[in-house]
Structures are given as C-alpha cells and as structure tokens.
C-alpha cells in the first residue's frame, strides 16, 4: 500500500511512522546518490523555495539553499527586515503573496502559529525550519544520524540532558516515537517537558532531574541552555543548569563506553558541553550538522518534487 503524501512539514505529530521512515529512506537514497555519483538528479529543476527568516541560522539557511541547488532548484533568502512577518505584514498575506512567486516556503520563526498560518493561507508546501514549539527538520536529521551510527534503533535509548521544555527536546521525543526508541529527559526542576507533550509523543519517555538518568544511554543529547528569545532569562538559566553539563564525567556516568554524543548546534562551549566531548571520539556533532542537508533534501524532494515515500 502506498504511503500517503505529505502536504506540509510543520510538526512531527502530523506524520505517521510510515511517513517518517519514508523520509529517512529517501534521505539515505539521496545521500548515497550524491556520494556515489557526485550529483543528485535534478528533480527540482525549475522549482523555487522562499526562505523566510525571523531567526538567523547557519545550518538552516545553507542546508536549504544547497539542498535546492543539489536537486536542480533555486532558493532565495528573505531577511526579517525585508518581510516583517506578523508586524509589517500578516502571515496570511505573506503566504498568499509568496504562493504566487515560489513553489514552496521554508519559515524559521518565533511563534509556531506563524508556520500554521502560512500553511493555512498559502497554496504551496510550507516547511517549519524552526518555531518556538518544534524543530522537525532537526529531529528528522537526528534520527537519520542515529540510524546511520547505530543501525537498528528499536529500544535504543536517547538521553536528552538540559532544557527538556525546548523545541529540540519536544521534536526529539516525537521523532523517537516514530522509530520505537526510548527517551529519557534529564532536566532541572522547572525545565521539564509538558506532560501532555510527553504523553502525545508516542515514545517511551521518562523524565527526571537525577543525573543517574544518563545510565545506559546509547546517545547523549544536549542543546544550549538559553535559546534565541530567552536572553532575559540567561542569568537564571546559568544558575540552574551547570550540573547538567555534558562533560567527560557525565559521558562516563552512562556506563556505556560506546555512547555517542549529539548537539544540534550552535554550541555554547564551556556551558552545556565541553570542548573535550564536542571534539572527542564520541562526538556526532558534525556528521549530525552535515546530515541536515540530506534529511531536508528528502523533505524537499517529496513536497516540491512529488517523490513518493515508498
């Protein structure tokens, strides 16, 4: 039976397990093709993608621009000052204008409702490049990277250490549920995920403030303690998180001498992760960053190029 096509890529809660795995397999095919042949087929020839940014990002901008180029298409960048999404122009108006110019919209925003409104009002596929609620492109990449590194992911355990209420942790739980991984969130009290999100993730999730929660991890994951838009909370957060730093001591505490470490980047080195771990033998940080390109090419090939998820 054919896997139903996606219309947008806004939040992983919208995807079935079959659709999620379909994107993973498509990402692998496109990555292998690029590595073996030096090029991808130009399946997006003549197609364009608007890159709409409220928040800056190295990986998001470059990976989407290069992904479109690899697939024969074209991407163009729209800065916050150029559009003024939600202030100068409403998301509804922006969506309807861009739908007449481009074949797809990638939006990296603050409020999640903005990407929902772009999808509701536009007539082209919309991709959530990040919102305050979720980061589906990152989580798809994370699971793709874990699959490459570990093979079978069933009952593997990924332990997220740090701010368990942020968008990366939210999407990671949802992604893990699609591939039958176990998740542990190890966070200080006050920074734990919403129980409703945990319940709806579809993953086996446990939440604790006890650092012994890292024991038995196959993957250890962290993110910055203070994200964009949380600058006013920086002092409070720097006081709450130091014990949750991913350092060599915490890596050893897993009890797994083959544990691997992930971080979505950018990293505040010396805060949530040390140089010795980020640059050490357990680090997947840079393969993970590079895989943003391949995972997102799968999303683009499917949404803009009509490539099936079978």
C-alpha positions in Angstrom: 0.0 0.0 0.0 1.3 3.5 -0.9 2.3 5.8 1.9 0.1 8.9 1.9 1.8 12.1 0.7 2.5 15.0 3.0 1.2 18.4 2.1 3.4 20.4 4.6 6.2 19.6 7.1 5.2 21.6 10.2 5.3 19.3 13.2 6.2 15.6 13.6 2.9 14.9 15.3 1.4 15.2 11.8 3.4 12.3 10.4 2.7 8.6 10.7 5.6 6.2 11.4 5.4 5.1 7.8 5.8 8.7 6.5 8.7 9.3 8.9 10.5 6.2 7.8 9.8 7.0 4.2 11.6 10.3 4.6 14.5 8.6 6.3 14.9 6.1 3.4 14.6 8.9 0.9 17.3 10.8 2.7 19.5 7.8 2.5 18.9 7.3 -1.2 19.7 11.0 -1.9 22.8 11.0 0.3 24.1 7.8 -1.3 23.4 9.1 -4.8 25.3 12.3 -4.1 28.3 10.4 -2.6 28.5 7.7 -5.2 27.8 9.8 -8.4 28.8 13.3 -7.2 25.4 14.7 -8.1 21.7 14.3 -7.5 19.2 14.0 -10.2 17.7 17.5 -10.9 14.3 16.5 -9.7 13.5 20.1 -8.7 14.6 21.7 -11.9 12.5 24.9 -12.4 11.3 24.8 -8.7 11.9 27.6 -6.2 11.9 27.8 -2.4 11.4 31.0 -0.4 13.5 31.1 2.8 11.6 33.2 5.3 13.7 34.0 8.4 12.7 35.7 11.7 15.7 33.9 13.5 19.2 33.6 11.9 20.8 30.2 11.4 23.9 29.0 9.7 22.8 25.4 9.2 19.2 26.1 8.2 20.0 28.7 5.6 23.0 26.9 4.0 21.4 23.4 4.1 18.2 24.5 2.4 20.0 26.6 -0.2 22.4 23.9 -1.1 19.7 21.2 -0.9 17.7 23.1 -3.5 20.8 23.6 -5.7 21.7 19.9 -5.4 18.3 18.9 -6.6 18.3 21.4 -9.5 16.2 24.1 -7.9 16.6 27.6 -6.6 16.2 29.1 -3.1 16.1 32.8 -2.2 16.5 34.3 1.3 14.1 36.8 2.9 15.5 38.6 6.0 13.4 39.7 8.9 13.7 43.3 7.9 12.5 42.6 4.4 9.3 41.0 5.4 8.4 41.9 8.9 6.3 38.8 9.4 3.5 39.5 11.8 4.3 43.2 12.1 4.7 44.8 8.7 2.6 42.0 7.0 0.4 39.3 8.4 1.3 35.6 7.8 -1.8 35.2 5.8 -0.8 38.0 3.4 2.8 36.8 3.2 1.6 33.3 2.4 -0.7 34.3 -0.4 1.9 36.6 -2.0 4.8 34.1 -1.8 2.5 31.3 -3.2 2.3 33.3 -6.4 6.1 33.5 -6.7 7.6 30.3 -5.3 6.9 26.6 -5.3 7.4 26.3 -1.5 8.1 28.2 1.7 10.6 27.4 4.4 9.9 29.5 7.5 12.2 29.9 10.6 10.1 31.8 13.1 9.4 32.5 16.8 5.7 31.7 17.1 4.6 28.3 15.9 1.2 29.8 14.8 3.0 31.7 12.1 4.0 28.5 10.2 0.5 27.1 10.7 -1.0 30.3 9.3 1.4 30.2 6.3 0.3 26.7 5.6 -3.4 27.5 6.0 -3.4 30.6 3.8 -0.8 29.7 1.2 -1.3 27.3 -1.7 2.3 25.8 -1.7 4.0 23.4 0.7 5.3 25.0 3.9 8.3 23.7 5.9 8.9 24.5 9.5 12.6 25.4 9.7 12.1 26.1 13.4 9.5 27.5 15.7 9.4 28.1 19.5 7.3 24.9 19.7 9.1 22.5 17.5 12.1 21.8 15.2 11.0 18.9 13.0 13.9 19.3 10.5 16.4 18.9 13.3 14.7 15.9 14.8 14.4 14.2 11.4 18.2 14.7 11.0 18.9 13.5 14.5 17.2 10.2 13.9 18.8 9.8 10.5 22.2 10.3 12.1 21.4 7.9 14.9 20.2 5.3 12.3 23.5 5.7 10.4 25.5 5.3 13.6 23.6 2.6 15.4 21.7 0.6 12.7 18.5 -0.8 14.3 17.0 1.8 16.5 14.3 -0.3 18.2 14.6 0.0 22.0 17.8 2.1 21.8 17.9 4.9 24.4 18.5 8.5 23.7 19.0 10.7 26.8 18.4 14.4 26.4 20.2 16.5 29.1 19.3 20.1 29.7 16.2 22.2 28.9 13.6 19.5 28.4 10.9 22.0 27.6 12.5 23.5 24.5 11.6 22.9 20.8 14.5 20.5 20.2 13.5 18.2 23.1 9.9 18.3 22.0 10.6 17.3 18.4 13.2 14.7 19.5 10.6 12.9 21.7 8.1 12.9 18.7 10.8 11.6 16.3 11.9 8.9 18.7 8.3 7.6 19.0 8.2 7.1 15.2 11.2 4.7 15.3 10.4 2.9 18.6 13.3 4.5 20.6 13.3 5.1 24.3 13.8 8.7 25.6 14.9 10.0 28.9 14.8 13.7 29.7 17.3 14.7 32.4 16.5 18.3 33.4 16.4 20.5 36.4 13.0 21.1 38.1 11.3 23.9 36.3 12.7 23.0 32.9 11.0 19.6 32.3 8.7 19.0 29.3 5.0 19.5 29.4 3.4 16.2 30.4 0.8 16.5 27.6 3.7 16.6 25.1 5.3 13.6 26.7 2.0 11.7 26.6 1.3 12.6 22.9 4.8 11.9 21.6 4.3 8.2 21.1 7.6 7.4 22.6 8.5 5.6 25.8 9.6 8.7 27.8 10.9 9.1 31.3 11.6 12.4 32.9 14.0 13.0 35.9 16.2 15.6 37.5 18.6 12.9 38.6 21.8 12.7 36.6 21.9 8.9 37.0 19.2 9.1 34.3 22.0 9.0 31.8 23.0 5.5 32.7 22.6 3.0 29.8 22.3 5.7 27.2 23.1 4.8 23.6 23.0 8.5 22.7 23.6 11.5 24.9 22.0 14.7 23.5 22.2 18.3 24.7 21.4 21.8 23.5 22.1 25.4 24.6 20.7 26.4 28.0 19.5 29.8 26.7 17.9 29.9 23.2 17.1 32.9 21.0 14.3 34.9 22.6 15.2 33.8 26.1 18.0 36.3 26.7 16.2 37.9 29.6 16.3 34.5 31.4 20.0 33.9 30.9 21.3 34.6 34.4 18.5 32.4 35.9 19.3 29.6 33.5 23.0 29.8 34.0 22.3 29.3 37.7 20.0 26.3 37.1 22.0 24.2 34.6 25.7 23.8 35.4 25.3 20.3 37.0 23.8 19.2 33.6 26.8 20.0 31.5 27.8 17.2 29.1 31.4 16.6 30.0 33.7 13.6 30.2 32.4 12.8 33.7 28.8 12.7 32.6 29.8 10.6 29.5 31.5 8.1 31.7 28.4 8.1 34.0 26.4 6.5 31.2 28.3 3.3 31.8 28.5 2.7 28.1 32.0 3.0 26.6 30.4 3.3 23.1 27.9 6.0 23.9 27.6 8.7 21.2 27.1 12.5 21.8 24.8 14.8 19.8 24.1 18.5 19.8 22.0 20.5 17.3 24.5 23.5 17.3 25.3 26.2 17.7 27.0 25.2 21.0 28.0 27.5 23.9 31.2 25.6 24.5 32.1 25.5 28.2 28.4 25.8 29.2 26.2 22.9 28.1 29.1 20.9 26.5 32.9 20.9 26.9 35.4 21.0 24.1 36.8 17.6 25.1 33.4 16.0 24.4 32.3 18.1 21.4 35.6 17.3 19.7 36.1 13.9 21.2 35.8 10.4 19.8 32.1 10.1 20.9 31.0 13.2 19.1 28.5 13.1 16.3 28.1 16.9 16.2 29.5 17.5 12.7 28.0 14.4 10.9 24.8 15.5 12.5 25.1 19.0 11.2 26.0 17.8 7.7 23.0 15.5 7.7 20.7 18.5 7.9 21.4 18.7 4.1 20.4 15.2 3.3 17.3 15.0 5.6 16.0 18.2 4.3 16.6 17.2 0.7 14.2 14.3 1.3 11.6 16.8 2.6 12.1 19.0 -0.5 12.1 16.1 -3.0 8.8 14.8 -1.5 7.0 18.1 -1.0 8.2 20.0 -4.1 9.2 17.2 -6.4 6.4 14.7 -5.7 8.9 11.9 -4.9 6.9 9.1 -3.3 7.7 7.9 0.2 7.5 4.2 -0.7 
